[in-house]
Amino acid sequence: MGMFDWAEKSADVLHQGGVIAPDERLPWPQTAAMGVQHVIAMFGATVLAPILMGFDPNVAILMSGIGTLIFFLITGGKVPSYLGSSFAFIGVVIAATSYAGKGPNASIGLALGGIIACGVVYVAIGAIVQAVGTAWIEKVMPPVVTGAVVAVIGLNLASIPIKNMAASNFDSWMQAVTFVSVAMVAVFTRGMVQRLLILVGLIVASIVYAVLTNGMGLGKPMDFSGIAAAAWVGAPGFASPVFDGSAMLLIAPVAIILVAENLGHIKAVTAMTGRNLDQYIGRAFIGDGVATVISGASGGTGVTTYAENIGVMAATKIYSTAVFVVAAAIAVILGFSPKFGAVIQAIPLPVMGGVSIVVFGLIATAGAKIWVDNRVDFSDNRNLLVAAITLVLGTGDFTLKFGGFALGGIGTATFGAILLYALLSRGRPSTTPLPGP
């Protein structure tokens, strides 16, 4: 049975409009268009992460596609998700390899050995969850906790486009043009154009950018030379792992963060679709872990379920897993095609920043939606304080160090929320509201 046959079987209910559930799909032309949009959404971060670690971006793109297909197969096509380069590895990879921050990482083998070790730990965690069951999930992570965790996935990333993707005042204005373009497409269009709000908004903003820069000289012009120089087909720079004990011990604990990200992703999709996906949590962990092992063995980064693609699903209301098969296939093609990769990389950074602002904001509001849908009672001090502290821990990137391992941002927010809720749940819960501001 081929991959697309499996996708056909998993998404065997054909729909033309409205909310598209994980086991449903649009007609294939529309499914393909949605797949392109998901590729655009994941591309910026999936390329940026390997660059920051000195990895080959084309390998990262290729392995994101292969990893997504592996995830699709292991979860039986039931969990809509795209696996892209994880930012959780950046700090520990730089520490393990002493990477200077520019050019190829000369010690990439050490990093790859650690990434494989992390994937093995991740698979083991998934196997335990699969064996024990998931009845404990709701007790450990009730809606107040899951809502806060999903929200901080978006809020923790907010500083990336604001601080790192706009080098000038012109760039900041172009970010504004981009998110306004996306918003206008979302509100004032209908049909498939509205479904493709991220892609259409990005194209409109890129055209505006080209007119203002290449045409009027107001900013850094779009550079098309890379497209002309790139070959249509070419193998990416694969690399082999080196298994060093100290590097593996430093990088392997990142599995904890990947668990938190994956769990938050599944909770977000559950909230958006109204379908409980808890029974697939163990398989999702295993799928992500196996994909990370294979990526590390090939010279790629560790992978994780992507928040950017949650944002796209939240905006389009299309959760069909068939879309991710298409997106993964496109990523595999891009991995072996420097030409197509150069086209995407020609998109101006401020435009990608504007799209990121939209997508990260949609993730944050998906967390708030969990609270609303589950009628979380914020007059209960326990809920109020868990949410309040979690949001600030995640948004402020609160970091705790355990020897050479640093747990920050999403990790501290997630495990902080779980532990704080458990602590505050001992004894009789508080019902007296705190004074408002």
C-alpha positions as CSV (number, residue, x, y, z in Angstrom):
1,M,0.0,0.0,0.0
2,G,1.5,3.4,-1.0
3,M,1.7,6.4,1.2
4,F,-1.1,8.2,-0.7
5,D,-3.3,5.1,-0.6
6,W,-2.8,5.1,3.2
7,A,-3.7,8.8,3.3
8,E,-6.8,8.0,1.2
9,K,-7.8,5.2,3.7
10,S,-7.1,7.4,6.7
11,A,-9.0,10.3,5.3
12,D,-11.7,8.4,3.5
13,V,-14.5,11.0,4.0
14,L,-14.5,13.6,1.3
15,H,-15.7,17.1,2.2
16,Q,-15.8,20.4,0.2
17,G,-16.1,22.9,3.0
18,G,-16.6,23.6,6.7
19,V,-14.5,22.1,9.4
20,I,-12.4,19.2,8.0
21,A,-11.7,16.5,10.6
22,P,-8.4,14.5,10.8
23,D,-10.0,11.5,9.1
24,E,-11.6,13.6,6.4
25,R,-10.1,15.4,3.4
26,L,-10.7,18.0,0.8
27,P,-10.5,17.1,-3.0
28,W,-6.9,16.4,-3.8
29,P,-6.2,19.8,-5.6
30,Q,-7.3,21.7,-2.5
31,T,-5.5,19.2,-0.3
32,A,-2.3,19.9,-2.3
33,A,-2.7,23.7,-1.9
34,M,-3.2,23.3,1.8
35,G,0.0,21.2,1.9
36,V,1.9,24.0,0.3
37,Q,0.7,26.4,2.9
38,H,1.9,24.1,5.7
39,V,5.3,23.8,4.0
40,I,5.5,27.6,4.0
41,A,4.5,27.8,7.6
42,M,7.1,25.4,8.8
43,F,9.9,26.4,6.5
44,G,11.3,29.5,8.2
45,A,11.9,27.8,11.6
46,T,12.9,24.5,10.1
47,V,15.6,26.2,8.1
48,L,16.6,28.7,10.8
49,A,17.3,26.1,13.5
50,P,19.9,24.1,11.5
51,I,21.6,27.3,10.5
52,L,22.0,28.4,14.1
53,M,23.6,25.0,14.9
54,G,25.8,24.8,11.8
55,F,23.7,22.0,10.2
56,D,22.8,21.7,6.5
57,P,19.3,23.3,6.0
58,N,18.5,21.0,3.1
59,V,19.0,17.9,5.2
60,A,16.8,19.4,7.8
61,I,14.0,20.1,5.3
62,L,14.4,16.5,3.9
63,M,14.3,14.9,7.3
64,S,11.3,17.0,8.3
65,G,9.4,15.5,5.4
66,I,10.6,11.9,6.1
67,G,9.9,12.4,9.8
68,T,6.4,13.6,9.2
69,L,5.7,10.5,7.0
70,I,7.1,8.3,9.8
71,F,4.8,10.0,12.3
72,F,1.8,9.6,10.0
73,L,2.5,5.9,9.7
74,I,3.1,5.2,13.4
75,T,0.0,7.1,14.5
76,G,-2.1,5.4,11.8
77,G,-2.8,8.8,10.1
78,K,-4.9,9.8,13.1
79,V,-2.9,12.8,14.5
80,P,-2.6,15.9,12.3
81,S,1.0,17.1,12.8
82,Y,4.1,18.3,11.0
83,L,7.5,17.5,12.4
84,G,10.1,20.2,11.9
85,S,13.5,21.2,13.4
86,S,13.3,21.6,17.2
87,F,14.7,24.8,18.7
88,A,15.0,22.9,22.0
89,F,18.3,21.4,20.7
90,I,20.0,24.6,19.9
91,G,21.5,25.5,23.3
92,V,22.7,22.0,24.1
93,V,24.1,21.3,20.6
94,I,26.1,24.5,20.8
95,A,27.4,23.6,24.2
96,A,28.3,20.0,23.2
97,T,30.1,21.0,20.0
98,S,31.5,24.4,21.0
99,Y,30.0,25.8,17.8
100,A,31.2,29.3,17.0
101,G,27.9,30.3,15.4
102,K,28.9,30.7,11.7
103,G,29.4,28.2,8.9
104,P,29.3,24.4,9.1
105,N,29.6,22.8,12.5
106,A,32.9,20.9,12.5
107,S,31.8,18.7,15.4
108,I,28.4,17.9,14.0
109,G,28.9,14.2,14.7
110,L,28.9,14.8,18.4
111,A,25.6,16.6,18.2
112,L,24.1,13.9,16.0
113,G,25.0,11.1,18.5
114,G,23.3,13.1,21.2
115,I,20.2,13.7,19.1
116,I,20.0,9.9,18.5
117,A,20.2,9.3,22.2
118,C,17.5,11.8,22.8
119,G,15.3,10.1,20.3
120,V,15.8,6.7,21.9
121,V,14.8,8.2,25.3
122,Y,11.7,9.7,23.7
123,V,10.7,6.4,22.2
124,A,11.1,4.7,25.6
125,I,8.8,7.3,27.2
126,G,6.2,6.7,24.4
127,A,6.4,2.9,24.9
128,I,5.7,3.4,28.6
129,V,2.8,5.7,27.9
130,Q,1.4,3.2,25.4
131,A,1.7,0.3,27.9
132,V,0.4,2.1,31.0
133,G,-2.4,4.0,29.3
134,T,-3.4,7.7,29.4
135,A,-6.0,7.8,32.1
136,W,-3.6,9.9,34.2
137,I,-3.4,12.6,31.5
138,E,-6.5,14.5,32.5
139,K,-5.6,14.3,36.2
140,V,-2.1,15.6,35.7
141,M,-3.0,18.1,33.0
142,P,-6.5,19.4,33.4
143,P,-7.8,22.2,31.1
144,V,-6.3,25.0,33.1
145,V,-2.9,23.5,32.7
146,T,-3.2,22.4,29.1
147,G,-4.7,25.8,28.1
148,A,-1.7,27.6,29.7
149,V,0.8,25.3,28.1
150,V,-0.6,25.7,24.6
151,A,-0.8,29.5,25.1
152,V,2.9,29.8,26.1
153,I,4.0,27.7,23.1
154,G,2.9,30.7,21.0
155,L,3.9,33.4,23.5
156,N,7.4,31.9,24.1
157,L,8.1,32.3,20.4
158,A,6.7,35.8,20.1
159,S,10.1,37.5,20.5
160,I,11.6,35.7,17.5
161,P,9.8,37.7,14.8
162,I,9.7,40.9,16.8
163,K,13.4,41.0,17.8
164,N,15.2,38.9,15.3
165,M,13.3,39.2,12.0
166,A,13.1,43.0,11.6
167,A,16.5,44.7,11.3
168,S,15.2,48.2,10.5
169,N,12.1,50.4,10.8
170,F,11.2,49.6,7.2
171,D,11.3,45.9,8.1
172,S,9.0,46.4,11.0
173,W,6.6,48.2,8.7
174,M,6.7,45.3,6.3
175,Q,5.9,42.9,9.1
176,A,2.8,45.1,9.7
177,V,1.9,45.0,6.0
178,T,2.2,41.2,6.1
179,F,0.0,40.5,9.1
180,V,-2.5,43.1,7.9
181,S,-2.5,41.3,4.5
182,V,-3.1,38.0,6.1
183,A,-5.9,39.4,8.3
184,M,-7.7,41.0,5.4
185,V,-7.5,37.8,3.4
186,A,-9.0,36.0,6.4
187,V,-11.9,38.4,6.9
188,F,-12.7,39.8,3.4
189,T,-12.3,36.7,1.1
190,R,-14.3,33.5,0.8
191,G,-13.8,30.0,-0.3
192,M,-10.4,28.5,-1.0
193,V,-8.6,31.9,-1.0
194,Q,-9.8,32.3,2.6
195,R,-8.5,28.8,3.4
196,L,-5.1,29.8,2.0
197,L,-4.9,33.0,4.1
198,I,-1.3,32.5,5.2
199,L,0.0,31.6,1.7
200,V,-2.0,34.3,-0.1
201,G,-1.2,37.0,2.5
202,L,2.5,36.0,2.2
203,I,2.4,36.4,-1.6
204,V,0.7,39.8,-1.4
205,A,3.2,41.0,1.1
206,S,6.1,39.7,-0.9
207,I,4.9,41.6,-4.0
208,V,4.5,44.8,-2.0
209,Y,8.0,44.3,-0.6
210,A,9.5,43.8,-4.1
211,V,7.8,47.0,-5.4
212,L,9.0,49.1,-2.5
213,T,12.6,47.7,-2.5
214,N,13.6,46.4,-5.9
215,G,11.3,49.0,-7.6
216,M,11.6,52.1,-5.3
217,G,14.8,51.4,-3.4
218,L,13.3,51.8,0.1
219,G,14.8,48.8,1.7
220,K,17.0,45.7,1.2
221,P,15.9,44.4,-2.3
222,M,14.8,40.8,-2.8
223,D,17.8,38.7,-4.0
224,F,16.9,36.3,-6.8
225,S,20.5,35.4,-7.6
226,G,20.4,32.4,-5.4
227,I,17.5,31.0,-7.4
228,A,19.3,31.4,-10.7
229,A,22.5,29.8,-9.3
230,A,20.9,26.9,-7.5
231,A,20.7,23.5,-9.2
232,W,17.3,21.8,-9.8
233,V,18.4,18.5,-8.2
234,G,21.2,17.9,-5.8
235,A,21.9,15.8,-2.7
236,P,22.1,17.6,0.6
237,G,25.1,17.3,2.9
238,F,24.5,14.2,4.9
239,A,26.7,13.6,8.0
240,S,27.4,10.6,10.3
241,P,26.9,10.5,14.1
242,V,29.7,10.2,16.7
243,F,28.6,8.6,20.0
244,D,30.3,10.5,22.9
245,G,29.1,9.9,26.4
246,S,29.3,13.5,27.6
247,A,27.6,14.9,24.5
248,M,24.8,12.3,24.8
249,L,24.2,13.0,28.5
250,L,24.0,16.7,27.7
251,I,21.6,16.4,24.7
252,A,19.4,13.4,25.7
253,P,17.3,15.2,28.4
254,V,15.8,17.4,25.6
255,A,13.4,14.5,25.3
256,I,11.5,16.0,28.3
257,I,10.9,19.2,26.4
258,L,9.8,17.3,23.3
259,V,7.3,15.4,25.4
260,A,5.9,18.7,26.6
261,E,5.7,20.1,23.1
262,N,4.0,17.0,21.7
263,L,1.6,16.7,24.5
264,G,0.7,20.4,24.2
265,H,0.2,19.9,20.4
266,I,-2.2,17.0,20.9
267,K,-4.2,18.8,23.5
268,A,-4.4,21.8,21.2
269,V,-5.7,19.7,18.3
270,T,-8.1,17.9,20.6
271,A,-9.5,21.3,21.7
272,M,-9.8,22.5,18.1
273,T,-11.3,19.4,16.6
274,G,-13.4,18.3,19.6
275,R,-12.0,14.8,19.2
276,N,-10.1,13.2,22.1
277,L,-6.7,12.1,20.8
278,D,-5.3,10.9,24.2
279,Q,-5.3,7.2,22.9
280,Y,-2.7,8.2,20.4
281,I,-0.3,10.1,22.8
282,G,2.0,7.1,23.2
283,R,2.2,6.4,19.5
284,A,2.8,10.1,18.8
285,F,5.7,10.1,21.2
286,I,7.1,7.0,19.6
287,G,6.6,8.4,16.1
288,D,8.4,11.7,17.0
289,G,11.2,9.7,18.7
290,V,11.8,7.4,15.8
291,A,11.8,10.4,13.4
292,T,14.4,12.1,15.6
293,V,16.6,9.0,15.6
294,I,16.5,8.7,11.8
295,S,17.1,12.5,11.4
296,G,20.1,12.4,13.7
297,A,21.5,9.4,11.9
298,S,21.4,11.3,8.6
299,G,22.8,14.6,9.7
300,G,19.5,16.4,10.5
301,T,18.3,18.1,13.6
302,G,16.0,16.6,16.2
303,V,12.4,17.1,15.2
304,T,9.2,18.0,17.1
305,T,5.5,18.6,16.4
306,Y,5.3,22.1,15.0
307,A,3.5,25.0,16.6
308,E,3.4,26.9,13.3
309,N,1.3,24.3,11.8
310,I,-1.1,24.3,14.7
311,G,-1.6,27.9,13.9
312,V,-2.4,27.2,10.3
313,M,-5.0,24.5,11.4
314,A,-6.5,26.9,13.8
315,A,-6.9,29.5,11.1
316,T,-8.2,27.2,8.3
317,K,-10.2,24.7,10.4
318,I,-8.7,22.0,8.2
319,Y,-7.2,19.2,10.3
320,S,-7.0,16.5,7.6
321,T,-3.9,14.3,8.1
322,A,-3.8,13.9,4.3
323,V,-2.7,17.5,4.0
324,F,0.4,16.6,6.0
325,V,1.3,13.7,3.7
326,V,1.3,16.2,0.8
327,A,3.3,18.7,2.9
328,A,5.8,16.0,3.8
329,A,6.2,14.9,0.1
330,I,6.9,18.5,-0.9
331,A,9.5,18.8,1.8
332,V,11.3,15.7,0.6
333,I,11.3,17.2,-2.9
334,L,12.7,20.4,-1.5
335,G,15.4,18.5,0.4
336,F,16.7,17.2,-2.9
337,S,16.2,20.4,-4.8
338,P,18.4,23.4,-4.0
339,K,16.4,25.4,-6.7
340,F,13.1,25.0,-4.8
341,G,14.8,25.7,-1.5
342,A,16.3,28.9,-2.9
343,V,12.8,30.1,-4.0
344,I,11.4,29.8,-0.5
345,Q,14.6,31.3,1.0
346,A,14.2,34.3,-1.3
347,I,11.1,35.3,0.7
348,P,12.1,38.4,2.6
349,L,12.8,37.9,6.3
350,P,10.3,40.7,7.4
351,V,7.5,39.0,5.5
352,M,8.3,35.7,7.2
353,G,8.3,37.6,10.5
354,G,4.9,39.1,9.8
355,V,3.5,35.6,9.0
356,S,5.1,34.3,12.2
357,I,3.4,37.0,14.3
358,V,0.0,35.8,13.0
359,V,0.8,32.1,13.5
360,F,2.3,32.4,17.0
361,G,-0.7,34.6,18.0
362,L,-3.1,32.0,16.8
363,I,-1.4,29.4,18.9
364,A,-1.7,31.5,22.0
365,T,-5.4,32.1,21.4
366,A,-5.9,28.3,20.9
367,G,-4.8,28.0,24.5
368,A,-7.3,30.5,25.6
369,K,-10.0,28.6,23.7
370,I,-9.3,25.5,25.8
371,W,-10.1,27.6,28.9
372,V,-13.3,29.0,27.3
373,D,-14.5,25.6,25.9
374,N,-13.9,23.9,29.3
375,R,-15.3,26.8,31.3
376,V,-12.3,27.0,33.5
377,D,-13.2,28.8,36.8
378,F,-10.7,31.6,37.4
379,S,-12.5,32.6,40.6
380,D,-10.7,29.6,42.0
381,N,-7.3,30.8,43.2
382,R,-5.7,27.5,42.2
383,N,-6.7,27.9,38.5
384,L,-5.9,31.7,38.6
385,L,-2.4,31.3,39.9
386,V,-1.5,28.2,37.9
387,A,-2.4,30.1,34.7
388,A,-0.9,33.4,35.7
389,I,2.5,31.9,36.7
390,T,2.6,29.6,33.8
391,L,2.0,32.4,31.3
392,V,4.8,34.5,32.7
393,L,7.3,31.6,33.0
394,G,6.8,30.7,29.3
395,T,6.6,34.2,27.9
396,G,9.6,35.4,29.9
397,D,11.6,32.2,29.0
398,F,12.3,31.4,32.7
399,T,15.2,29.0,32.8
400,L,16.4,26.5,35.4
401,K,19.8,24.8,35.0
402,F,20.6,21.2,36.1
403,G,24.4,20.9,35.7
404,G,25.0,21.4,32.0
405,F,21.4,21.0,31.0
406,A,19.1,24.1,30.9
407,L,15.3,23.8,31.0
408,G,13.7,27.0,29.8
409,G,10.7,28.5,28.3
410,I,8.1,25.9,27.3
411,G,9.8,23.3,29.4
412,T,9.7,25.2,32.7
413,A,6.2,26.5,31.9
414,T,4.9,23.0,31.2
415,F,6.4,21.1,34.1
416,G,5.9,24.1,36.4
417,A,2.2,24.2,35.6
418,I,1.9,20.4,36.2
419,L,3.8,20.5,39.5
420,L,2.2,23.7,40.7
421,Y,-1.3,22.4,40.0
422,A,-0.5,19.2,41.9
423,L,0.8,21.1,44.8
424,L,-2.1,23.5,45.0
425,S,-4.6,20.6,44.7
426,R,-3.5,19.0,48.0
427,G,-6.1,19.6,50.6
428,R,-9.2,21.7,50.0
429,P,-9.0,23.9,46.9
430,S,-9.4,27.6,47.3
431,T,-12.6,29.3,46.1
432,T,-12.1,32.8,47.4
433,P,-11.1,35.1,44.5
434,L,-8.0,37.3,44.7
435,P,-8.5,41.0,44.5
436,G,-8.5,42.3,40.9
437,P,-6.1,44.9,39.6
